[in-house]
Every structure is written in structure tokens, then in C-alpha cells.
Amino acid sequence: MTTDDTATALAGLRDGRFYSHPADKPVQLKTDSGAWLEIPGPRVLAQVYGVPWLLARVDAYRSGQALLTRPLGSTHEPSPVNQADLSDRLLQALNTLPEQSTAGRPYNDLRRFLREATPARRNAYLAETVTQLRRLLPLWRPATSRAPRGPAKSPAERSATHRERAKADELASAREWLENYLSDPDDRPSPGARVIAHDLYEECADTLETFIDGDEEREDGGAYRVPRQRIFYAVADELLGPRRRGTNGSARVYLIPSA
């Protein structure tokens, strides 16, 4: 896809789409003039513009928290790139977006946002876009020699291994979702806010189900799995602190810690 193609795809975005993924939701900003801007969510910008823009220049992969690249068509192992530098290069590319008479509001507001937002706000948005870009890249799987197979496991051993793997996936999925929930600069509740524990679990489960339906992989390359409530609460109790009884004996709540 050429630079013109990515710009055209971005200009084709329109208001009113339904977004099931939290990082797809449009980002709003009030300018000094009092006008409200509504720009593409960081995951949408990464899908429509960031990934095609990057893959037109290099082969790119993800590996845990690292973003790996290598020259197009190379057979060498890719090496990690500085994601802050990549964010700067993405900004340079976005600053060249031309005015388009048929572009939708997301495109036009994005161009204005890049001009008028504070450097801190703009950098935070682009950093999250690069994070989402990395998550959308294929997982890097280095070539490994096949290890000799051991003796066949009994049905009971296979069942135990499956349960252990499923529990590990549930724990990892819950932890990743909660850590992203706490680090989201736009949707994170304010420190001290009370969040109903069951509602938080339902939000996590709904989001992970969309990831599973979309065949997405976790940041560490593993498979998403909706955690059972007791597993989710065990991770949430660790990250947020123990659940508390709500006012007048109502549902248990979490108290959002300070960042």
C-alpha cells in the first residue's frame, strides 16, 4: 500500500461507527478556541494508517513488549526498534497528510489535532498508537530445532496439562487487561474512584471475547482466554487491592489506586 493509499483510507473514516475494542474509541480534545475535536482511536489509526505505513518500509513483527524490524525481504533476524523514535517518525508522516475535500471529520480533526494539541497530549496519543500498532503485527517466531518427543502422556496427564495451560492463559489474560485498564490515560477511573468488582469483571470478559473472536494474540504471544471470576478477582486483588464492601452493604467494590 502506498502513502497515497494510506492517506485515502484514513480520509475515508466517518463518524458513527460502533467500536467494541476500548482502544478503537475516538479520542476527544477541546482546543484553546473552544472547539471539540474527535480523532480516530489509537487502534483505528494503527490499523488504517500505522501498520500499512510501517510495512511499506520494513518487515515488522512483535515479540512481547518489543517491536522488531528488518529490511524488506531480508532473511536476517529482526532487531528491536526504539518505539519513541518510531512515534516521532509516525508524527512526521502524519504531518504530511494533504488536505482532502472529501475527507471525513476524523481525518480533518486529526490534522488539526496534530497542529493544536499540546506536545504532551500529542505524544501520549502517538505513543499509544505505536503500542496498538505493535500489537497488530505478526508474532515473531524464531526458527528452532524440533526437540525429541518424550513418552506419551496418559489421558489424566494430558488433562492436567490442559488445565494448567488454561489457568496460565486466564491469569495472563486478566493481568494484561487490568494493566492496560490502569494505564489507559483516557478511560482509567480517577484514583480513589470506586468500581463495582462484578462490573469490572464483565467489562474484562466482554473485551477478551472480542479479542478471541478476532483471533488476536496476547502481547506475550499467548492465547487470550476469558478468566473465571475467582481467577480474575485474584489478579485484581493483587493489582487494585482487596475488594471492599460497598456502602450500606452493597456489592463489593475496588478502590482505584493512584498511578
C-alpha positions, -999 to +999 in steps of 0.1 A: +000+000+000+014+034-010+015+066+011-014+079-010-034+048-004-030+050+034-040+087+034-070+078+013-080+051+037-077+074+066-097+101+048-124+076+043-131+072+080-165+086+091-183+093+124-208+069+138-190+036+137-195+010+165-163+003+184-161-029+205-124-025+214-116+001+240-086+014+220-109+019+190-130+046+207-125+081+193-103+105+213-118+139+221-099+171+228-111+207+234-089+232+217-079+266+231-105+281+207-132+261+224-138+237+195-141+200+202-120+176+181-128+139+178-099+119+163-096+082+155-089+059+184-052+048+186-060+013+174-080+026+145-052+049+134-028+020+138-049-003+117-058+021+089-026+041+087+002+030+110+006-007+101+004-002+063+028+028+066+053+008+085+051-024+064+056-004+032+091+003+046+103-027+066+093-062+076+079-058+112+070-082+140+061-081+177+077-101+205+064-094+239+068-056+245+093-053+217+087-042+181+111-058+157+120-048+122+143-058+094+148-046+058+121-057+034+127-092+021+156-098+045+162-133+059+181-120+089+166-119+124+148-087+130+161-063+157+141-042+182+135-006+174+131+024+197+093+029+199+097+065+209+117+071+178+091+053+157+064+075+173+084+106+161+087+092+126+050+084+125+043+120+135+065+133+107+045+111+082+011+122+096+022+159+093+024+154+056-012+144+052-027+165+025-060+184+027-087+164+011-121+179+002-139+146+005-123+136+038-144+127+069-143+145+102-118+120+118-092+129+091-097+166+093-098+167+131-066+146+132-048+171+111-059+199+133-051+179+165-015+174+153-012+212+149-030+224+180-027+198+208+000+203+234+032+183+228+024+161+258-011+153+247+000+146+211+030+124+222+008+104+245-017+097+217+010+087+192+028+065+218-005+046+224-009+044+186+025+027+183+016+004+211-015-007+193+005-009+160+029-033+177+000-055+189-014-057+154+019-070+139+025-107+134+043-125+162+080-132+156+087-169+158+124-177+155+133-209+139+140-236+164+151-272+162+124-297+169+131-313+203+127-351+205+093-361+218+091-377+252+069-407+262+032-404+255+012-389+283-017-407+299-052-392+295-051-379+331-017-363+325-029-346+293-060-334+312-038-319+339-015-302+314-045-287+297-059-274+330-026-259+339-022-242+305-058-229+306-053-214+341-020-198+329-038-182+299-066-170+322-041-154+346-021-138+318-052-125+300-067-110+332-033-094+341-028-079+307-063-065+306-061-050+341-027-035+335-039-018+303-071-007+321-050+010+347-026+026+323-052+040+298-049+078+300-084+084+287-107+057+302-089+050+335-110+060+365-096+086+388-076+075+418-099+069+447-129+061+425-150+030+434-156+004+407-180-024+413-160-056+411-185-076+391-189-048+366-151-047+361-151-085+355-179-082+329-160-054+311-129-076+310-148-107+298-166-088+271-133-072+258-115-106+258-143-122+240-139-097+211-101-104+211-108-142+209-134-137+181-108-116+162-081-143+166-059-118+184-029-129+205-018-116+238+011-092+240+034-121+251+022-142+221-001-164+241-038-171+235-065-150+252-089-168+275-117-154+294-108-159+331-131-174+356-143-149+382-121-163+410-090-160+388-099-125+377-105-114+413-073-129+425-053-108+399-074-077+405-070-080+443-032-081+437-032-050+414-060-030+429-060-041+465-086-062+482-123-058+474-143-037+498-179-038+509-199-011+492-220+015+510-248+001+530-237-035+524-240-032+486-219-051+460-181-053+466-160-026+450-124-019+441-108+014+451-087+026+422-052+032+434-031+062+425-009+059+394 
